[in-house]
Amino acid sequence: MSGPVPVAKSLEDIYPPTAIATEIPRWNNLLAKFEKEFGHPAEFISRSPGRVNIIGEHIDYSLYSVLPMAITADAIIAVSTKPAAADATTFKVSVRNVQDGKFAPGEFDVPIGSDSNVEIDSTVFEWTNYFKSGLRGALGLLYRKKGADFRPCDMEVLMDGNVPVGGGLSSSAAFVTASALAVMAANGESSVDKKELTELAIVSERAVGVNSGG
């Protein structure tokens, strides 16, 4: 699992040939809807697949060994960024979902200076909490790497996911991991270590009251 998260240049680098015909319109729809929602194109898309545990279900978050395998279904997040104003004390995040009739948009301001400033109420179910948990984990790592002078950028994100919810395929972990990866890339981390990303995603998802093995 060592090494950087790969950067794909085409869908053929990501999906098996049998999935391309389905994924092309899906990704095109994500990009078109992003531009319609925010008035400009996305800069990049982050992605994290669901997974199935071939051996050892629900024991990985207790640090027991499992044999997981990534699946084709995934969470994808289109992203655009804008530097926070020099005198700003907060940065803004706008989060939307392709299924806007089911998942209401969210927008929040985060005080600059600490990952703990990302407020998550695990007693209230809001789908945006999963993005917030990835944001919190990524910010913690970014502050440690870049120091106290680090200023996160404003972000606009649009999410689409086709991992079945509640199907034991780690739909929430895929969303949290894609979110953390999006935040890292948005703030200048062009090379993200797989192990580092996995470890922060495991801890991050617990903020919404869910145990996860990554």
KATA-V386577 format. One record per residue. RES is the residue in one letter. PSI is psi in whole degrees, 0 to 359 (999 if undefined). Layout:
BEGIN
RES_PSI + RES_PSI
END
This chain:
BEGIN
M_1 + S_161 + G_169 + P_154 + V_129 + P_147 + V_118 + A_144 + K_346 + S_163 + L_334 + E_337 + D_347 + I_312 + Y_156 + P_158 + P_326 + T_343 + A_347 + I_317 + A_330 + T_323 + E_329 + I_306 + P_329 + R_312 + W_321 + N_320 + N_319 + L_313 + L_320 + A_318 + K_324 + F_311 + E_324 + K_319 + E_318 + F_350 + G_9 + H_162 + P_157 + A_153 + E_325 + F_170 + I_130 + S_154 + R_143 + S_130 + P_158 + G_179 + R_159 + V_137 + N_109 + I_322 + I_127 + G_75 + E_135 + H_27 + I_351 + D_324 + Y_357 + S_13 + L_20 + Y_159 + S_142 + V_170 + L_87 + P_161 + M_133 + A_149 + I_171 + T_321 + A_145 + D_175 + A_131 + I_141 + I_118 + A_140 + V_140 + S_157 + T_160 + K_131 + P_139 + A_146 + A_148 + A_328 + D_7 + A_143 + T_354 + T_163 + F_153 + K_140 + V_125 + S_123 + V_126 + R_164 + N_142 + V_322 + Q_68 + D_341 + G_339 + K_327 + F_111 + A_146 + P_156 + G_149 + E_132 + F_152 + D_135 + V_124 + P_136 + I_134 + G_340 + S_144 + D_335 + S_352 + N_353 + V_106 + E_129 + I_121 + D_102 + S_351 + T_349 + V_124 + F_115 + E_127 + W_331 + T_344 + N_329 + Y_322 + F_317 + K_322 + S_321 + G_321 + L_314 + R_314 + G_317 + A_319 + L_320 + G_316 + L_319 + L_319 + Y_322 + R_323 + K_319 + K_346 + G_179 + A_339 + D_358 + F_132 + R_107 + P_150 + C_158 + D_148 + M_142 + E_127 + V_146 + L_124 + M_144 + D_136 + G_141 + N_19 + V_124 + P_128 + V_133 + G_15 + G_8 + G_22 + L_18 + S_47 + S_319 + S_322 + A_322 + A_318 + F_313 + V_317 + T_316 + A_324 + S_312 + A_318 + L_320 + A_316 + V_318 + M_311 + A_321 + A_333 + N_30 + G_6 + E_92 + S_341 + S_109 + V_126 + D_133 + K_313 + K_318 + E_315 + L_317 + T_314 + E_320 + L_328 + A_321 + I_312 + V_320 + S_318 + E_338 + R_341 + A_338 + V_12 + G_23 + V_130 + N_139 + S_147 + G_6 + G_999
END
